[in-house]
Amino acid sequence: MYFEELKRSMEWLAGHKDTIFLGQAVSVPG
């Protein structure tokens, strides 16, 4: 389950490189 979610997230980020930084900022609290 987790691996599939991670894989899908990586594939999504691969197609949206411009949002990688934004994604990291949202994933990390504070």
RAPEZI-V44712 format. One record per residue. N is the residue number from 1. PSI is psi in whole degrees, 0 to 359 (* if undefined). Layout:
n psi
N PSI
N PSI
//
This chain:
n psi
1 305
2 316
3 318
4 320
5 317
6 316
7 316
8 321
9 317
10 318
11 322
12 315
13 324
14 330
15 356
16 59
17 328
18 344
19 2
20 312
21 318
22 318
23 317
24 319
25 322
26 325
27 331
28 111
29 146
30 *
//
